[in-house]
Amino acid sequence: MRVAYDSHHGLSEAPDWAPATAFIDIGMPGMNGYELAGALRQQGSTALLVAVTGWGSEVDEARSKSTGFDLHMTKPGHPEAVQAALQQLF
């Protein structure tokens, strides 16, 4: 497991690291999570991208899907929700 504390760091690490799954906060300063997901997809990432956010309406979920996320998880991320997201890898 690795942690990037901002989008730019995560984006620069992703090609060498090639994570299978990335949990990405939407509300980050600078480059937000939507922008990061799009940039990762442009880099060719096939990682399972999980949006982690306090916004959970249908509009919010549709936006996360349209910007490259595979799953949308509303905070707080309960262990069961995290486990369900990870089970999609198998």
CNS distance restraints for C-alpha pairs under 8 A (distance, minus, plus):
assign (resid   3 and name CA) (resid  10 and name CA) 7.88 0.50 0.50
assign (resid   4 and name CA) (resid   9 and name CA) 5.80 0.50 0.50
assign (resid   4 and name CA) (resid  10 and name CA) 5.05 0.50 0.50
assign (resid   5 and name CA) (resid   9 and name CA) 7.03 0.50 0.50
assign (resid   5 and name CA) (resid  10 and name CA) 7.51 0.50 0.50
assign (resid   6 and name CA) (resid  10 and name CA) 6.40 0.50 0.50
assign (resid   6 and name CA) (resid  28 and name CA) 7.19 0.50 0.50
assign (resid   7 and name CA) (resid  11 and name CA) 6.01 0.50 0.50
assign (resid   7 and name CA) (resid  28 and name CA) 7.50 0.50 0.50
assign (resid   7 and name CA) (resid  30 and name CA) 7.80 0.50 0.50
assign (resid   7 and name CA) (resid  31 and name CA) 5.91 0.50 0.50
assign (resid   7 and name CA) (resid  32 and name CA) 7.07 0.50 0.50
assign (resid   7 and name CA) (resid  33 and name CA) 7.28 0.50 0.50
assign (resid   7 and name CA) (resid  36 and name CA) 6.12 0.50 0.50
assign (resid   8 and name CA) (resid  12 and name CA) 6.16 0.50 0.50
assign (resid   8 and name CA) (resid  31 and name CA) 7.22 0.50 0.50
assign (resid   9 and name CA) (resid  13 and name CA) 6.17 0.50 0.50
assign (resid  10 and name CA) (resid  14 and name CA) 5.99 0.50 0.50
assign (resid  11 and name CA) (resid  15 and name CA) 7.75 0.50 0.50
assign (resid  11 and name CA) (resid  36 and name CA) 7.02 0.50 0.50
assign (resid  11 and name CA) (resid  39 and name CA) 7.46 0.50 0.50
assign (resid  11 and name CA) (resid  40 and name CA) 6.58 0.50 0.50
assign (resid  13 and name CA) (resid  17 and name CA) 5.93 0.50 0.50
assign (resid  14 and name CA) (resid  18 and name CA) 5.26 0.50 0.50
assign (resid  14 and name CA) (resid  19 and name CA) 6.75 0.50 0.50
assign (resid  14 and name CA) (resid  40 and name CA) 7.65 0.50 0.50
assign (resid  14 and name CA) (resid  45 and name CA) 7.94 0.50 0.50
assign (resid  15 and name CA) (resid  43 and name CA) 7.60 0.50 0.50
assign (resid  15 and name CA) (resid  45 and name CA) 7.79 0.50 0.50
assign (resid  18 and name CA) (resid  45 and name CA) 7.34 0.50 0.50
assign (resid  18 and name CA) (resid  47 and name CA) 7.52 0.50 0.50
assign (resid  19 and name CA) (resid  47 and name CA) 6.05 0.50 0.50
assign (resid  20 and name CA) (resid  46 and name CA) 7.51 0.50 0.50
assign (resid  20 and name CA) (resid  47 and name CA) 4.61 0.50 0.50
assign (resid  20 and name CA) (resid  48 and name CA) 6.14 0.50 0.50
assign (resid  20 and name CA) (resid  89 and name CA) 7.97 0.50 0.50
assign (resid  21 and name CA) (resid  47 and name CA) 5.04 0.50 0.50
assign (resid  21 and name CA) (resid  48 and name CA) 4.53 0.50 0.50
assign (resid  21 and name CA) (resid  49 and name CA) 5.90 0.50 0.50
assign (resid  21 and name CA) (resid  50 and name CA) 7.54 0.50 0.50
assign (resid  21 and name CA) (resid  86 and name CA) 7.72 0.50 0.50
assign (resid  22 and name CA) (resid  47 and name CA) 6.72 0.50 0.50
assign (resid  22 and name CA) (resid  48 and name CA) 6.29 0.50 0.50
assign (resid  22 and name CA) (resid  49 and name CA) 5.04 0.50 0.50
assign (resid  22 and name CA) (resid  50 and name CA) 6.10 0.50 0.50
assign (resid  23 and name CA) (resid  49 and name CA) 6.18 0.50 0.50
assign (resid  23 and name CA) (resid  50 and name CA) 4.74 0.50 0.50
assign (resid  23 and name CA) (resid  51 and name CA) 6.16 0.50 0.50
assign (resid  23 and name CA) (resid  52 and name CA) 6.40 0.50 0.50
assign (resid  24 and name CA) (resid  33 and name CA) 6.00 0.50 0.50
assign (resid  24 and name CA) (resid  49 and name CA) 7.17 0.50 0.50
assign (resid  24 and name CA) (resid  50 and name CA) 6.05 0.50 0.50
assign (resid  24 and name CA) (resid  51 and name CA) 5.22 0.50 0.50
assign (resid  24 and name CA) (resid  52 and name CA) 5.63 0.50 0.50
assign (resid  25 and name CA) (resid  32 and name CA) 7.85 0.50 0.50
assign (resid  25 and name CA) (resid  33 and name CA) 5.64 0.50 0.50
assign (resid  25 and name CA) (resid  51 and name CA) 6.06 0.50 0.50
assign (resid  25 and name CA) (resid  52 and name CA) 4.66 0.50 0.50
assign (resid  25 and name CA) (resid  53 and name CA) 5.81 0.50 0.50
assign (resid  26 and name CA) (resid  32 and name CA) 5.66 0.50 0.50
assign (resid  26 and name CA) (resid  33 and name CA) 3.92 0.50 0.50
assign (resid  26 and name CA) (resid  34 and name CA) 6.20 0.50 0.50
assign (resid  26 and name CA) (resid  51 and name CA) 6.35 0.50 0.50
assign (resid  26 and name CA) (resid  52 and name CA) 6.18 0.50 0.50
assign (resid  26 and name CA) (resid  53 and name CA) 5.58 0.50 0.50
assign (resid  27 and name CA) (resid  32 and name CA) 5.73 0.50 0.50
assign (resid  27 and name CA) (resid  33 and name CA) 6.40 0.50 0.50
assign (resid  27 and name CA) (resid  53 and name CA) 7.03 0.50 0.50
assign (resid  28 and name CA) (resid  32 and name CA) 4.77 0.50 0.50
assign (resid  28 and name CA) (resid  33 and name CA) 6.40 0.50 0.50
assign (resid  31 and name CA) (resid  35 and name CA) 5.94 0.50 0.50
assign (resid  31 and name CA) (resid  36 and name CA) 6.47 0.50 0.50
assign (resid  32 and name CA) (resid  36 and name CA) 6.25 0.50 0.50
assign (resid  33 and name CA) (resid  37 and name CA) 6.06 0.50 0.50
assign (resid  33 and name CA) (resid  51 and name CA) 7.39 0.50 0.50
assign (resid  34 and name CA) (resid  38 and name CA) 6.34 0.50 0.50
assign (resid  34 and name CA) (resid  64 and name CA) 6.57 0.50 0.50
assign (resid  34 and name CA) (resid  67 and name CA) 5.77 0.50 0.50
assign (resid  34 and name CA) (resid  68 and name CA) 7.66 0.50 0.50
assign (resid  35 and name CA) (resid  39 and name CA) 6.12 0.50 0.50
assign (resid  35 and name CA) (resid  67 and name CA) 7.45 0.50 0.50
assign (resid  36 and name CA) (resid  40 and name CA) 6.06 0.50 0.50
assign (resid  37 and name CA) (resid  41 and name CA) 6.25 0.50 0.50
assign (resid  37 and name CA) (resid  49 and name CA) 7.24 0.50 0.50
assign (resid  37 and name CA) (resid  67 and name CA) 6.34 0.50 0.50
assign (resid  37 and name CA) (resid  68 and name CA) 5.41 0.50 0.50
assign (resid  37 and name CA) (resid  69 and name CA) 6.34 0.50 0.50
assign (resid  38 and name CA) (resid  42 and name CA) 6.20 0.50 0.50
assign (resid  38 and name CA) (resid  67 and name CA) 5.48 0.50 0.50
assign (resid  38 and name CA) (resid  68 and name CA) 5.56 0.50 0.50
assign (resid  39 and name CA) (resid  43 and name CA) 6.28 0.50 0.50
assign (resid  40 and name CA) (resid  44 and name CA) 6.54 0.50 0.50
assign (resid  40 and name CA) (resid  45 and name CA) 5.46 0.50 0.50
assign (resid  41 and name CA) (resid  45 and name CA) 5.03 0.50 0.50
assign (resid  41 and name CA) (resid  46 and name CA) 7.14 0.50 0.50
assign (resid  41 and name CA) (resid  68 and name CA) 6.56 0.50 0.50
assign (resid  48 and name CA) (resid  69 and name CA) 7.52 0.50 0.50
assign (resid  48 and name CA) (resid  70 and name CA) 6.05 0.50 0.50
assign (resid  48 and name CA) (resid  71 and name CA) 7.87 0.50 0.50
assign (resid  48 and name CA) (resid  89 and name CA) 7.65 0.50 0.50
assign (resid  49 and name CA) (resid  68 and name CA) 7.44 0.50 0.50
assign (resid  49 and name CA) (resid  69 and name CA) 4.91 0.50 0.50
assign (resid  49 and name CA) (resid  70 and name CA) 5.30 0.50 0.50
assign (resid  49 and name CA) (resid  71 and name CA) 6.52 0.50 0.50
assign (resid  50 and name CA) (resid  69 and name CA) 5.88 0.50 0.50
assign (resid  50 and name CA) (resid  70 and name CA) 6.01 0.50 0.50
assign (resid  50 and name CA) (resid  71 and name CA) 4.72 0.50 0.50
assign (resid  50 and name CA) (resid  72 and name CA) 5.74 0.50 0.50
assign (resid  50 and name CA) (resid  73 and name CA) 6.77 0.50 0.50
assign (resid  50 and name CA) (resid  85 and name CA) 7.63 0.50 0.50
assign (resid  51 and name CA) (resid  64 and name CA) 6.71 0.50 0.50
assign (resid  51 and name CA) (resid  69 and name CA) 6.25 0.50 0.50
assign (resid  51 and name CA) (resid  70 and name CA) 7.87 0.50 0.50
assign (resid  51 and name CA) (resid  71 and name CA) 6.12 0.50 0.50
assign (resid  51 and name CA) (resid  72 and name CA) 4.69 0.50 0.50
assign (resid  51 and name CA) (resid  73 and name CA) 5.76 0.50 0.50
assign (resid  52 and name CA) (resid  72 and name CA) 6.40 0.50 0.50
assign (resid  52 and name CA) (resid  73 and name CA) 4.94 0.50 0.50
assign (resid  52 and name CA) (resid  74 and name CA) 5.84 0.50 0.50
assign (resid  52 and name CA) (resid  75 and name CA) 6.42 0.50 0.50
assign (resid  52 and name CA) (resid  77 and name CA) 7.55 0.50 0.50
assign (resid  53 and name CA) (resid  72 and name CA) 7.79 0.50 0.50
assign (resid  53 and name CA) (resid  73 and name CA) 6.43 0.50 0.50
assign (resid  53 and name CA) (resid  74 and name CA) 5.02 0.50 0.50
assign (resid  53 and name CA) (resid  75 and name CA) 5.48 0.50 0.50
assign (resid  54 and name CA) (resid  74 and name CA) 5.32 0.50 0.50
assign (resid  54 and name CA) (resid  75 and name CA) 5.02 0.50 0.50
assign (resid  54 and name CA) (resid  76 and name CA) 7.56 0.50 0.50
assign (resid  55 and name CA) (resid  60 and name CA) 6.23 0.50 0.50
assign (resid  55 and name CA) (resid  74 and name CA) 6.37 0.50 0.50
assign (resid  56 and name CA) (resid  60 and name CA) 5.81 0.50 0.50
assign (resid  56 and name CA) (resid  61 and name CA) 6.48 0.50 0.50
assign (resid  56 and name CA) (resid  72 and name CA) 7.97 0.50 0.50
assign (resid  56 and name CA) (resid  73 and name CA) 7.71 0.50 0.50
assign (resid  56 and name CA) (resid  74 and name CA) 5.55 0.50 0.50
assign (resid  57 and name CA) (resid  61 and name CA) 6.33 0.50 0.50
assign (resid  58 and name CA) (resid  62 and name CA) 6.08 0.50 0.50
assign (resid  59 and name CA) (resid  63 and name CA) 6.15 0.50 0.50
assign (resid  60 and name CA) (resid  64 and name CA) 6.29 0.50 0.50
assign (resid  61 and name CA) (resid  65 and name CA) 6.33 0.50 0.50
assign (resid  61 and name CA) (resid  72 and name CA) 5.94 0.50 0.50
assign (resid  62 and name CA) (resid  66 and name CA) 6.14 0.50 0.50
assign (resid  63 and name CA) (resid  67 and name CA) 6.27 0.50 0.50
assign (resid  64 and name CA) (resid  68 and name CA) 6.61 0.50 0.50
assign (resid  64 and name CA) (resid  69 and name CA) 5.39 0.50 0.50
assign (resid  64 and name CA) (resid  70 and name CA) 7.94 0.50 0.50
assign (resid  64 and name CA) (resid  71 and name CA) 7.84 0.50 0.50
assign (resid  64 and name CA) (resid  72 and name CA) 6.76 0.50 0.50
assign (resid  65 and name CA) (resid  69 and name CA) 4.85 0.50 0.50
assign (resid  65 and name CA) (resid  70 and name CA) 6.10 0.50 0.50
assign (resid  65 and name CA) (resid  71 and name CA) 7.23 0.50 0.50
assign (resid  65 and name CA) (resid  72 and name CA) 7.79 0.50 0.50
assign (resid  71 and name CA) (resid  85 and name CA) 7.39 0.50 0.50
assign (resid  73 and name CA) (resid  77 and name CA) 6.62 0.50 0.50
assign (resid  73 and name CA) (resid  81 and name CA) 7.39 0.50 0.50
assign (resid  77 and name CA) (resid  81 and name CA) 6.31 0.50 0.50
assign (resid  77 and name CA) (resid  82 and name CA) 6.55 0.50 0.50
assign (resid  78 and name CA) (resid  82 and name CA) 6.47 0.50 0.50
assign (resid  79 and name CA) (resid  83 and name CA) 6.06 0.50 0.50
assign (resid  80 and name CA) (resid  84 and name CA) 6.12 0.50 0.50
assign (resid  81 and name CA) (resid  85 and name CA) 6.26 0.50 0.50
assign (resid  82 and name CA) (resid  86 and name CA) 6.29 0.50 0.50
assign (resid  83 and name CA) (resid  87 and name CA) 6.10 0.50 0.50
assign (resid  84 and name CA) (resid  88 and name CA) 6.76 0.50 0.50
assign (resid  85 and name CA) (resid  89 and name CA) 7.76 0.50 0.50
assign (resid  86 and name CA) (resid  90 and name CA) 7.84 0.50 0.50
